[in-house]
Amino acid sequence: MQVDARGEVCPTPLMMTMQAIKQTPSGEPIVVLIDHAPALDTIPPQARRLGWQVTVEETGDPEWTITLTKP
């Protein structure tokens, strides 16, 4: 699943990601696209608390891809 939260500001990227987490079965990755740096302080910690593994990659200036996977 892909969540394109580019152009959105907090808390919208986190809310969009949480909705995707609820809808995505274990084993299926979620790719979150963001361009709002404060979302890096909210999405990864919340996903980890819920048992998801998190990878963050800077893909632009400013733009990041957060990949969430649940074992």
N, CA, C, O and CB atoms as a CASP TS submission, in Angstrom:
PFRMAT TS
TARGET T0000
AUTHOR 0000-0000-0000
METHOD Language model
MODEL 1
PARENT N/A
ATOM      1  N   MET     1       0.841  -1.166   0.000  1.00  0.00           N
ATOM      2  CA  MET     1       0.000   0.000   0.000  1.00  0.00           C
ATOM      3  C   MET     1       0.892   1.237   0.000  1.00  0.00           C
ATOM      4  O   MET     1       1.977   1.226   0.583  1.00  0.00           O
ATOM      5  CB  MET     1      -0.960  -0.007   1.212  1.00  0.00           C
ATOM      6  N   GLN     2       0.440   2.288  -0.646  1.00  0.00           N
ATOM      7  CA  GLN     2       1.197   3.539  -0.673  1.00  0.00           C
ATOM      8  C   GLN     2       0.318   4.653  -0.121  1.00  0.00           C
ATOM      9  O   GLN     2      -0.856   4.773  -0.472  1.00  0.00           O
ATOM     10  CB  GLN     2       1.681   3.876  -2.119  1.00  0.00           C
ATOM     11  N   VAL     3       0.912   5.464   0.750  1.00  0.00           N
ATOM     12  CA  VAL     3       0.254   6.637   1.301  1.00  0.00           C
ATOM     13  C   VAL     3       1.021   7.855   0.801  1.00  0.00           C
ATOM     14  O   VAL     3       2.186   8.039   1.154  1.00  0.00           O
ATOM     15  CB  VAL     3       0.197   6.591   2.875  1.00  0.00           C
ATOM     16  N   ASP     4       0.390   8.677  -0.004  1.00  0.00           N
ATOM     17  CA  ASP     4       1.041   9.881  -0.513  1.00  0.00           C
ATOM     18  C   ASP     4       0.561  11.068   0.313  1.00  0.00           C
ATOM     19  O   ASP     4      -0.507  11.627   0.064  1.00  0.00           O
ATOM     20  CB  ASP     4       0.738  10.095  -2.036  1.00  0.00           C
ATOM     21  N   ALA     5       1.380  11.447   1.313  1.00  0.00           N
ATOM     22  CA  ALA     5       1.036  12.548   2.205  1.00  0.00           C
ATOM     23  C   ALA     5       1.824  13.809   1.858  1.00  0.00           C
ATOM     24  O   ALA     5       1.910  14.735   2.664  1.00  0.00           O
ATOM     25  CB  ALA     5       1.293  12.152   3.657  1.00  0.00           C
ATOM     26  N   ARG     6       2.396  13.840   0.662  1.00  0.00           N
ATOM     27  CA  ARG     6       3.121  15.038   0.246  1.00  0.00           C
ATOM     28  C   ARG     6       2.141  16.205   0.123  1.00  0.00           C
ATOM     29  O   ARG     6       1.039  16.062  -0.406  1.00  0.00           O
ATOM     30  CB  ARG     6       3.866  14.799  -1.101  1.00  0.00           C
ATOM     31  N   GLY     7       2.576  17.365   0.628  1.00  0.00           N
ATOM     32  CA  GLY     7       1.712  18.536   0.598  1.00  0.00           C
ATOM     33  C   GLY     7       0.828  18.655   1.825  1.00  0.00           C
ATOM     34  O   GLY     7       0.138  19.660   1.997  1.00  0.00           O
ATOM     35  N   GLU     8       0.843  17.642   2.677  1.00  0.00           N
ATOM     36  CA  GLU     8       0.044  17.650   3.905  1.00  0.00           C
ATOM     37  C   GLU     8       0.928  18.030   5.086  1.00  0.00           C
ATOM     38  O   GLU     8       2.128  17.756   5.076  1.00  0.00           O
ATOM     39  CB  GLU     8      -0.623  16.267   4.144  1.00  0.00           C
ATOM     40  N   VAL     9       0.348  18.653   6.095  1.00  0.00           N
ATOM     41  CA  VAL     9       1.075  18.998   7.311  1.00  0.00           C
ATOM     42  C   VAL     9       0.471  18.247   8.487  1.00  0.00           C
ATOM     43  O   VAL     9      -0.665  17.777   8.425  1.00  0.00           O
ATOM     44  CB  VAL     9       1.046  20.528   7.563  1.00  0.00           C
ATOM     45  N   CYS    10       1.249  18.141   9.561  1.00  0.00           N
ATOM     46  CA  CYS    10       0.812  17.405  10.750  1.00  0.00           C
ATOM     47  C   CYS    10      -0.475  17.998  11.293  1.00  0.00           C
ATOM     48  O   CYS    10      -0.647  19.217  11.313  1.00  0.00           O
ATOM     49  CB  CYS    10       1.904  17.420  11.834  1.00  0.00           C
ATOM     50  N   PRO    11      -1.373  17.138  11.732  1.00  0.00           N
ATOM     51  CA  PRO    11      -1.227  15.704  11.966  1.00  0.00           C
ATOM     52  C   PRO    11      -1.717  14.830  10.817  1.00  0.00           C
ATOM     53  O   PRO    11      -1.808  13.613  10.971  1.00  0.00           O
ATOM     54  CB  PRO    11      -1.959  15.330  13.203  1.00  0.00           C
ATOM     55  N   THR    12      -2.034  15.424   9.670  1.00  0.00           N
ATOM     56  CA  THR    12      -2.622  14.657   8.568  1.00  0.00           C
ATOM     57  C   THR    12      -1.759  13.480   8.105  1.00  0.00           C
ATOM     58  O   THR    12      -2.310  12.394   7.923  1.00  0.00           O
ATOM     59  CB  THR    12      -2.874  15.570   7.404  1.00  0.00           C
ATOM     60  N   PRO    13      -0.432  13.621   7.900  1.00  0.00           N
ATOM     61  CA  PRO    13       0.350  12.453   7.476  1.00  0.00           C
ATOM     62  C   PRO    13       0.267  11.285   8.473  1.00  0.00           C
ATOM     63  O   PRO    13       0.199  10.126   8.064  1.00  0.00           O
ATOM     64  CB  PRO    13       1.805  12.856   7.285  1.00  0.00           C
ATOM     65  N   LEU    14       0.274  11.588   9.762  1.00  0.00           N
ATOM     66  CA  LEU    14       0.156  10.530  10.767  1.00  0.00           C
ATOM     67  C   LEU    14      -1.221   9.877  10.690  1.00  0.00           C
ATOM     68  O   LEU    14      -1.330   8.652  10.758  1.00  0.00           O
ATOM     69  CB  LEU    14       0.404  11.095  12.183  1.00  0.00           C
ATOM     70  N   MET    15      -2.266  10.678  10.550  1.00  0.00           N
ATOM     71  CA  MET    15      -3.617  10.115  10.478  1.00  0.00           C
ATOM     72  C   MET    15      -3.785   9.244   9.236  1.00  0.00           C
ATOM     73  O   MET    15      -4.404   8.182   9.302  1.00  0.00           O
ATOM     74  CB  MET    15      -4.664  11.236  10.478  1.00  0.00           C
ATOM     75  N   MET    16      -3.236   9.688   8.104  1.00  0.00           N
ATOM     76  CA  MET    16      -3.307   8.889   6.878  1.00  0.00           C
ATOM     77  C   MET    16      -2.560   7.568   7.053  1.00  0.00           C
ATOM     78  O   MET    16      -3.021   6.519   6.603  1.00  0.00           O
ATOM     79  CB  MET    16      -2.726   9.676   5.683  1.00  0.00           C
ATOM     80  N   THR    17      -1.397   7.631   7.713  1.00  0.00           N
ATOM     81  CA  THR    17      -0.597   6.423   7.946  1.00  0.00           C
ATOM     82  C   THR    17      -1.318   5.465   8.890  1.00  0.00           C
ATOM     83  O   THR    17      -1.320   4.255   8.662  1.00  0.00           O
ATOM     84  CB  THR    17       0.781   6.793   8.522  1.00  0.00           C
ATOM     85  N   MET    18      -1.928   5.998   9.948  1.00  0.00           N
ATOM     86  CA  MET    18      -2.645   5.138  10.894  1.00  0.00           C
ATOM     87  C   MET    18      -3.812   4.427  10.210  1.00  0.00           C
ATOM     88  O   MET    18      -4.085   3.262  10.499  1.00  0.00           O
ATOM     89  CB  MET    18      -3.156   5.963  12.089  1.00  0.00           C
ATOM     90  N   GLN    19      -4.493   5.117   9.312  1.00  0.00           N
ATOM     91  CA  GLN    19      -5.582   4.491   8.570  1.00  0.00           C
ATOM     92  C   GLN    19      -5.042   3.339   7.710  1.00  0.00           C
ATOM     93  O   GLN    19      -5.662   2.278   7.636  1.00  0.00           O
ATOM     94  CB  GLN    19      -6.307   5.536   7.685  1.00  0.00           C
ATOM     95  N   ALA    20      -3.901   3.546   7.068  1.00  0.00           N
ATOM     96  CA  ALA    20      -3.297   2.494   6.250  1.00  0.00           C
ATOM     97  C   ALA    20      -2.876   1.312   7.114  1.00  0.00           C
ATOM     98  O   ALA    20      -3.048   0.161   6.712  1.00  0.00           O
ATOM     99  CB  ALA    20      -2.089   3.040   5.477  1.00  0.00           C
ATOM    100  N   ILE    21      -2.325   1.584   8.300  1.00  0.00           N
ATOM    101  CA  ILE    21      -1.916   0.510   9.211  1.00  0.00           C
ATOM    102  C   ILE    21      -3.113  -0.353   9.578  1.00  0.00           C
ATOM    103  O   ILE    21      -2.992  -1.576   9.643  1.00  0.00           O
ATOM    104  CB  ILE    21      -1.265   1.090  10.485  1.00  0.00           C
ATOM    105  N   LYS    22      -4.260   0.258   9.816  1.00  0.00           N
ATOM    106  CA  LYS    22      -5.475  -0.487  10.174  1.00  0.00           C
ATOM    107  C   LYS    22      -5.951  -1.370   9.030  1.00  0.00           C
ATOM    108  O   LYS    22      -6.536  -2.427   9.264  1.00  0.00           O
ATOM    109  CB  LYS    22      -6.588   0.475  10.577  1.00  0.00           C
ATOM    110  N   GLN    23      -5.706  -0.945   7.796  1.00  0.00           N
ATOM    111  CA  GLN    23      -6.226  -1.655   6.627  1.00  0.00           C
ATOM    112  C   GLN    23      -5.253  -2.664   6.020  1.00  0.00           C
ATOM    113  O   GLN    23      -5.648  -3.459   5.167  1.00  0.00           O
ATOM    114  CB  GLN    23      -6.611  -0.666   5.584  1.00  0.00           C
ATOM    115  N   THR    24      -3.995  -2.645   6.442  1.00  0.00           N
ATOM    116  CA  THR    24      -2.973  -3.453   5.787  1.00  0.00           C
ATOM    117  C   THR    24      -2.683  -4.716   6.587  1.00  0.00           C
ATOM    118  O   THR    24      -2.369  -4.630   7.774  1.00  0.00           O
ATOM    119  CB  THR    24      -1.690  -2.641   5.599  1.00  0.00           C
ATOM    120  N   PRO    25      -2.781  -5.880   5.967  1.00  0.00           N
ATOM    121  CA  PRO    25      -2.464  -7.116   6.677  1.00  0.00           C
ATOM    122  C   PRO    25      -0.961  -7.249   6.946  1.00  0.00           C
ATOM    123  O   PRO    25      -0.135  -6.672   6.240  1.00  0.00           O
ATOM    124  CB  PRO    25      -2.957  -8.318   5.875  1.00  0.00           C
ATOM    125  N   SER    26      -0.631  -8.019   7.978  1.00  0.00           N
ATOM    126  CA  SER    26       0.779  -8.271   8.301  1.00  0.00           C
ATOM    127  C   SER    26       1.490  -8.840   7.090  1.00  0.00           C
ATOM    128  O   SER    26       0.917  -9.616   6.326  1.00  0.00           O
ATOM    129  CB  SER    26       0.910  -9.234   9.503  1.00  0.00           C
ATOM    130  N   GLY    27       2.749  -8.447   6.920  1.00  0.00           N
ATOM    131  CA  GLY    27       3.554  -8.943   5.812  1.00  0.00           C
ATOM    132  C   GLY    27       3.499  -8.066   4.580  1.00  0.00           C
ATOM    133  O   GLY    27       4.367  -8.158   3.712  1.00  0.00           O
ATOM    134  N   GLU    28       2.478  -7.207   4.491  1.00  0.00           N
ATOM    135  CA  GLU    28       2.359  -6.320   3.344  1.00  0.00           C
ATOM    136  C   GLU    28       2.941  -4.955   3.727  1.00  0.00           C
ATOM    137  O   GLU    28       2.501  -4.367   4.715  1.00  0.00           O
ATOM    138  CB  GLU    28       0.868  -6.193   2.881  1.00  0.00           C
ATOM    139  N   PRO    29       3.913  -4.439   2.977  1.00  0.00           N
ATOM    140  CA  PRO    29       4.545  -3.170   3.349  1.00  0.00           C
ATOM    141  C   PRO    29       3.652  -1.967   3.060  1.00  0.00           C
ATOM    142  O   PRO    29       2.767  -2.008   2.205  1.00  0.00           O
ATOM    143  CB  PRO    29       5.861  -3.013   2.614  1.00  0.00           C
ATOM    144  N   ILE    30       3.916  -0.908   3.797  1.00  0.00           N
ATOM    145  CA  ILE    30       3.270   0.379   3.556  1.00  0.00           C
ATOM    146  C   ILE    30       4.388   1.360   3.217  1.00  0.00           C
ATOM    147  O   ILE    30       5.372   1.454   3.950  1.00  0.00           O
ATOM    148  CB  ILE    30       2.414   0.864   4.810  1.00  0.00           C
ATOM    149  N   VAL    31       4.246   2.077   2.130  1.00  0.00           N
ATOM    150  CA  VAL    31       5.211   3.096   1.726  1.00  0.00           C
ATOM    151  C   VAL    31       4.536   4.454   1.902  1.00  0.00           C
ATOM    152  O   VAL    31       3.516   4.742   1.275  1.00  0.00           O
ATOM    153  CB  VAL    31       5.700   2.880   0.235  1.00  0.00           C
ATOM    154  N   VAL    32       5.122   5.283   2.766  1.00  0.00           N
ATOM    155  CA  VAL    32       4.560   6.599   3.056  1.00  0.00           C
ATOM    156  C   VAL    32       5.481   7.661   2.451  1.00  0.00           C
ATOM    157  O   VAL    32       6.674   7.699   2.752  1.00  0.00           O
ATOM    158  CB  VAL    32       4.385   6.814   4.602  1.00  0.00           C
ATOM    159  N   LEU    33       4.924   8.519   1.603  1.00  0.00           N
ATOM    160  CA  LEU    33       5.679   9.600   0.982  1.00  0.00           C
ATOM    161  C   LEU    33       5.333  10.896   1.716  1.00  0.00           C
ATOM    162  O   LEU    33       4.162  11.262   1.817  1.00  0.00           O
ATOM    163  CB  LEU    33       5.366   9.711  -0.555  1.00  0.00           C
ATOM    164  N   ILE    34       6.357  11.591   2.227  1.00  0.00           N
ATOM    165  CA  ILE    34       6.121  12.840   2.952  1.00  0.00           C
ATOM    166  C   ILE    34       7.107  13.913   2.498  1.00  0.00           C
ATOM    167  O   ILE    34       8.191  13.616   1.996  1.00  0.00           O
ATOM    168  CB  ILE    34       6.237  12.616   4.474  1.00  0.00           C
ATOM    169  N   ASP    35       6.703  15.159   2.688  1.00  0.00           N
ATOM    170  CA  ASP    35       7.608  16.282   2.454  1.00  0.00           C
ATOM    171  C   ASP    35       7.522  17.296   3.597  1.00  0.00           C
ATOM    172  O   ASP    35       7.954  18.440   3.457  1.00  0.00           O
ATOM    173  CB  ASP    35       7.281  16.964   1.112  1.00  0.00           C
ATOM    174  N   HIS    36       6.969  16.869   4.710  1.00  0.00           N
ATOM    175  CA  HIS    36       6.809  17.692   5.910  1.00  0.00           C
ATOM    176  C   HIS    36       7.659  17.058   7.012  1.00  0.00           C
ATOM    177  O   HIS    36       7.266  16.055   7.607  1.00  0.00           O
ATOM    178  CB  HIS    36       5.286  17.805   6.345  1.00  0.00           C
ATOM    179  N   ALA    37       8.832  17.654   7.279  1.00  0.00           N
ATOM    180  CA  ALA    37       9.816  17.062   8.200  1.00  0.00           C
ATOM    181  C   ALA    37       9.267  16.691   9.575  1.00  0.00           C
ATOM    182  O   ALA    37       9.677  15.659  10.105  1.00  0.00           O
ATOM    183  CB  ALA    37      10.948  18.009   8.382  1.00  0.00           C
ATOM    184  N   PRO    38       8.360  17.469  10.193  1.00  0.00           N
ATOM    185  CA  PRO    38       7.854  17.059  11.510  1.00  0.00           C
ATOM    186  C   PRO    38       7.176  15.687  11.525  1.00  0.00           C
ATOM    187  O   PRO    38       7.077  15.060  12.580  1.00  0.00           O
ATOM    188  CB  PRO    38       6.884  18.084  12.007  1.00  0.00           C
ATOM    189  N   ALA    39       6.709  15.217  10.367  1.00  0.00           N
ATOM    190  CA  ALA    39       6.102  13.879  10.310  1.00  0.00           C
ATOM    191  C   ALA    39       7.126  12.793  10.615  1.00  0.00           C
ATOM    192  O   ALA    39       6.757  11.685  11.003  1.00  0.00           O
ATOM    193  CB  ALA    39       5.478  13.633   8.931  1.00  0.00           C
ATOM    194  N   LEU    40       8.418  13.105  10.441  1.00  0.00           N
ATOM    195  CA  LEU    40       9.467  12.135  10.795  1.00  0.00           C
ATOM    196  C   LEU    40       9.534  11.910  12.301  1.00  0.00           C
ATOM    197  O   LEU    40      10.045  10.886  12.756  1.00  0.00           O
ATOM    198  CB  LEU    40      10.830  12.612  10.281  1.00  0.00           C
ATOM    199  N   ASP    41       9.021  12.864  13.073  1.00  0.00           N
ATOM    200  CA  ASP    41       9.016  12.738  14.527  1.00  0.00           C
ATOM    201  C   ASP    41       7.763  12.071  15.055  1.00  0.00           C
ATOM    202  O   ASP    41       7.692  11.747  16.241  1.00  0.00           O
ATOM    203  CB  ASP    41       9.166  14.085  15.158  1.00  0.00           C
ATOM    204  N   THR    42       6.766  11.859  14.195  1.00  0.00           N
ATOM    205  CA  THR    42       5.514  11.256  14.658  1.00  0.00           C
ATOM    206  C   THR    42       5.257   9.871  14.069  1.00  0.00           C
ATOM    207  O   THR    42       4.894   8.946  14.795  1.00  0.00           O
ATOM    208  CB  THR    42       4.360  12.162  14.320  1.00  0.00           C
ATOM    209  N   ILE    43       5.444   9.723  12.760  1.00  0.00           N
ATOM    210  CA  ILE    43       5.095   8.457  12.110  1.00  0.00           C
ATOM    211  C   ILE    43       5.995   7.301  12.556  1.00  0.00           C
ATOM    212  O   ILE    43       5.470   6.282  13.002  1.00  0.00           O
ATOM    213  CB  ILE    43       5.177   8.611  10.602  1.00  0.00           C
ATOM    214  N   PRO    44       7.329   7.410  12.457  1.00  0.00           N
ATOM    215  CA  PRO    44       8.162   6.266  12.857  1.00  0.00           C
ATOM    216  C   PRO    44       7.963   5.813  14.310  1.00  0.00           C
ATOM    217  O   PRO    44       7.829   4.611  14.538  1.00  0.00           O
ATOM    218  CB  PRO    44       9.606   6.613  12.652  1.00  0.00           C
ATOM    219  N   PRO    45       7.937   6.719  15.311  1.00  0.00           N
ATOM    220  CA  PRO    45       7.745   6.233  16.689  1.00  0.00           C
ATOM    221  C   PRO    45       6.390   5.544  16.894  1.00  0.00           C
ATOM    222  O   PRO    45       6.308   4.530  17.587  1.00  0.00           O
ATOM    223  CB  PRO    45       7.873   7.395  17.667  1.00  0.00           C
ATOM    224  N   GLN    46       5.339   6.089  16.296  1.00  0.00           N
ATOM    225  CA  GLN    46       4.016   5.481  16.460  1.00  0.00           C
ATOM    226  C   GLN    46       3.964   4.113  15.786  1.00  0.00           C
ATOM    227  O   GLN    46       3.403   3.172  16.347  1.00  0.00           O
ATOM    228  CB  GLN    46       2.925   6.400  15.881  1.00  0.00           C
ATOM    229  N   ALA    47       4.536   3.993  14.602  1.00  0.00           N
ATOM    230  CA  ALA    47       4.547   2.699  13.910  1.00  0.00           C
ATOM    231  C   ALA    47       5.336   1.667  14.709  1.00  0.00           C
ATOM    232  O   ALA    47       4.916   0.515  14.813  1.00  0.00           O
ATOM    233  CB  ALA    47       5.144   2.846  12.496  1.00  0.00           C
ATOM    234  N   ARG    48       6.468   2.065  15.271  1.00  0.00           N
ATOM    235  CA  ARG    48       7.260   1.134  16.094  1.00  0.00           C
ATOM    236  C   ARG    48       6.482   0.675  17.311  1.00  0.00           C
ATOM    237  O   ARG    48       6.537  -0.500  17.673  1.00  0.00           O
ATOM    238  CB  ARG    48       8.570   1.789  16.538  1.00  0.00           C
ATOM    239  N   ARG    49       5.755   1.587  17.948  1.00  0.00           N
ATOM    240  CA  ARG    49       4.937   1.211  19.116  1.00  0.00           C
ATOM    241  C   ARG    49       3.903   0.152  18.755  1.00  0.00           C
ATOM    242  O   ARG    49       3.517  -0.663  19.594  1.00  0.00           O
ATOM    243  CB  ARG    49       4.232   2.445  19.698  1.00  0.00           C
ATOM    244  N   LEU    50       3.460   0.168  17.504  1.00  0.00           N
ATOM    245  CA  LEU    50       2.461  -0.795  17.050  1.00  0.00           C
ATOM    246  C   LEU    50       3.081  -2.067  16.474  1.00  0.00           C
ATOM    247  O   LEU    50       2.370  -2.930  15.960  1.00  0.00           O
ATOM    248  CB  LEU    50       1.572  -0.155  16.016  1.00  0.00           C
ATOM    249  N   GLY    51       4.417  -2.182  16.562  1.00  0.00           N
ATOM    250  CA  GLY    51       5.087  -3.406  16.136  1.00  0.00           C
ATOM    251  C   GLY    51       5.571  -3.418  14.698  1.00  0.00           C
ATOM    252  O   GLY    51       5.950  -4.474  14.191  1.00  0.00           O
ATOM    253  N   TRP    52       5.570  -2.284  14.032  1.00  0.00           N
ATOM    254  CA  TRP    52       6.029  -2.208  12.647  1.00  0.00           C
ATOM    255  C   TRP    52       7.510  -1.864  12.620  1.00  0.00           C
ATOM    256  O   TRP    52       7.992  -1.102  13.458  1.00  0.00           O
ATOM    257  CB  TRP    52       5.211  -1.163  11.849  1.00  0.00           C
ATOM    258  N   GLN    53       8.223  -2.421  11.666  1.00  0.00           N
ATOM    259  CA  GLN    53       9.610  -2.049  11.436  1.00  0.00           C
ATOM    260  C   GLN    53       9.603  -0.856  10.491  1.00  0.00           C
ATOM    261  O   GLN    53       8.786  -0.784   9.573  1.00  0.00           O
ATOM    262  CB  GLN    53      10.447  -3.247  10.849  1.00  0.00           C
ATOM    263  N   VAL    54      10.527   0.087  10.726  1.00  0.00           N
ATOM    264  CA  VAL    54      10.510   1.358  10.001  1.00  0.00           C
ATOM    265  C   VAL    54      11.851   1.600   9.316  1.00  0.00           C
ATOM    266  O   VAL    54      12.912   1.439   9.919  1.00  0.00           O
ATOM    267  CB  VAL    54      10.180   2.524  10.956  1.00  0.00           C
ATOM    268  N   THR    55      11.784   1.988   8.052  1.00  0.00           N
ATOM    269  CA  THR    55      12.962   2.427   7.306  1.00  0.00           C
ATOM    270  C   THR    55      12.642   3.791   6.722  1.00  0.00           C
ATOM    271  O   THR    55      11.599   3.980   6.096  1.00  0.00           O
ATOM    272  CB  THR    55      13.361   1.397   6.179  1.00  0.00           C
ATOM    273  N   VAL    56      13.551   4.747   6.930  1.00  0.00           N
ATOM    274  CA  VAL    56      13.359   6.101   6.402  1.00  0.00           C
ATOM    275  C   VAL    56      14.461   6.395   5.396  1.00  0.00           C
ATOM    276  O   VAL    56      15.641   6.175   5.667  1.00  0.00           O
ATOM    277  CB  VAL    56      13.359   7.164   7.549  1.00  0.00           C
ATOM    278  N   GLU    57      14.062   6.894   4.231  1.00  0.00           N
ATOM    279  CA  GLU    57      15.028   7.242   3.192  1.00  0.00           C
ATOM    280  C   GLU    57      14.723   8.653   2.689  1.00  0.00           C
ATOM    281  O   GLU    57      13.587   8.963   2.330  1.00  0.00           O
ATOM    282  CB  GLU    57      14.988   6.211   2.017  1.00  0.00           C
ATOM    283  N   GLU    58      15.744   9.497   2.669  1.00  0.00           N
ATOM    284  CA  GLU    58      15.571  10.829   2.107  1.00  0.00           C
ATOM    285  C   GLU    58      15.629  10.715   0.588  1.00  0.00           C
ATOM    286  O   GLU    58      16.597  10.188   0.039  1.00  0.00           O
ATOM    287  CB  GLU    58      16.657  11.819   2.643  1.00  0.00           C
ATOM    288  N   THR    59      14.597  11.205  -0.090  1.00  0.00           N
ATOM    289  CA  THR    59      14.507  11.035  -1.537  1.00  0.00           C
ATOM    290  C   THR    59      14.485  12.355  -2.292  1.00  0.00           C
ATOM    291  O   THR    59      14.489  12.361  -3.523  1.00  0.00           O
ATOM    292  CB  THR    59      13.279  10.245  -1.880  1.00  0.00           C
ATOM    293  N   GLY    60      14.463  13.464  -1.581  1.00  0.00           N
ATOM    294  CA  GLY    60      14.426  14.766  -2.233  1.00  0.00           C
ATOM    295  C   GLY    60      14.778  15.850  -1.241  1.00  0.00           C
ATOM    296  O   GLY    60      15.288  15.571  -0.155  1.00  0.00           O
ATOM    297  N   ASP    61      14.507  17.079  -1.612  1.00  0.00           N
ATOM    298  CA  ASP    61      14.814  18.196  -0.727  1.00  0.00           C
ATOM    299  C   ASP    61      13.620  19.117  -0.642  1.00  0.00           C
ATOM    300  O   ASP    61      13.497  19.970  -1.521  1.00  0.00           O
ATOM    301  CB  ASP    61      16.054  18.964  -1.212  1.00  0.00           C
ATOM    302  N   PRO    62      12.750  19.035   0.306  1.00  0.00           N
ATOM    303  CA  PRO    62      12.683  17.972   1.308  1.00  0.00           C
ATOM    304  C   PRO    62      11.645  16.926   0.904  1.00  0.00           C
ATOM    305  O   PRO    62      10.511  17.271   0.571  1.00  0.00           O
ATOM    306  CB  PRO    62      12.346  18.556   2.699  1.00  0.00           C
ATOM    307  N   GLU    63      12.019  15.690   0.932  1.00  0.00           N
ATOM    308  CA  GLU    63      11.082  14.596   0.678  1.00  0.00           C
ATOM    309  C   GLU    63      11.670  13.318   1.231  1.00  0.00           C
ATOM    310  O   GLU    63      12.869  13.069   1.108  1.00  0.00           O
ATOM    311  CB  GLU    63      10.773  14.450  -0.838  1.00  0.00           C
ATOM    312  N   TRP    64      10.810  12.498   1.848  1.00  0.00           N
ATOM    313  CA  TRP    64      11.243  11.248   2.442  1.00  0.00           C
ATOM    314  C   TRP    64      10.266  10.137   2.096  1.00  0.00           C
ATOM    315  O   TRP    64       9.082  10.370   1.852  1.00  0.00           O
ATOM    316  CB  TRP    64      11.380  11.389   3.959  1.00  0.00           C
ATOM    317  N   THR    65      10.798   8.924   2.083  1.00  0.00           N
ATOM    318  CA  THR    65       9.980   7.725   1.957  1.00  0.00           C
ATOM    319  C   THR    65      10.146   6.934   3.247  1.00  0.00           C
ATOM    320  O   THR    65      11.260   6.583   3.636  1.00  0.00           O
ATOM    321  CB  THR    65      10.383   6.869   0.695  1.00  0.00           C
ATOM    322  N   ILE    66       9.030   6.662   3.898  1.00  0.00           N
ATOM    323  CA  ILE    66       9.028   5.842   5.097  1.00  0.00           C
ATOM    324  C   ILE    66       8.411   4.508   4.708  1.00  0.00           C
ATOM    325  O   ILE    66       7.269   4.459   4.253  1.00  0.00           O
ATOM    326  CB  ILE    66       8.242   6.528   6.281  1.00  0.00           C
ATOM    327  N   THR    67       9.158   3.430   4.883  1.00  0.00           N
ATOM    328  CA  THR    67       8.641   2.099   4.564  1.00  0.00           C
ATOM    329  C   THR    67       8.371   1.369   5.881  1.00  0.00           C
ATOM    330  O   THR    67       9.250   1.244   6.733  1.00  0.00           O
ATOM    331  CB  THR    67       9.651   1.291   3.661  1.00  0.00           C
ATOM    332  N   LEU    68       7.141   0.895   6.023  1.00  0.00           N
ATOM    333  CA  LEU    68       6.718   0.178   7.218  1.00  0.00           C
ATOM    334  C   LEU    68       6.472  -1.277   6.853  1.00  0.00           C
ATOM    335  O   LEU    68       5.783  -1.565   5.874  1.00  0.00           O
ATOM    336  CB  LEU    68       5.444   0.819   7.839  1.00  0.00           C
ATOM    337  N   THR    69       7.027  -2.190   7.630  1.00  0.00           N
ATOM    338  CA  THR    69       6.765  -3.613   7.433  1.00  0.00           C
ATOM    339  C   THR    69       6.474  -4.230   8.785  1.00  0.00           C
ATOM    340  O   THR    69       7.067  -3.858   9.798  1.00  0.00           O
ATOM    341  CB  THR    69       7.967  -4.328   6.738  1.00  0.00           C
ATOM    342  N   LYS    70       5.555  -5.174   8.786  1.00  0.00           N
ATOM    343  CA  LYS    70       5.216  -5.877  10.018  1.00  0.00           C
ATOM    344  C   LYS    70       5.530  -7.347   9.827  1.00  0.00           C
ATOM    345  O   LYS    70       4.978  -8.005   8.946  1.00  0.00           O
ATOM    346  CB  LYS    70       3.720  -5.671  10.401  1.00  0.00           C
ATOM    347  N   PRO    71       6.424  -7.855  10.663  1.00  0.00           N
ATOM    348  CA  PRO    71       6.823  -9.271  10.506  1.00  0.00           C
ATOM    349  C   PRO    71       5.672 -10.231  10.783  1.00  0.00           C
ATOM    350  O   PRO    71       5.846 -11.446  10.694  1.00  0.00           O
ATOM    351  CB  PRO    71       7.988  -9.598  11.440  1.00  0.00           C
TER
END
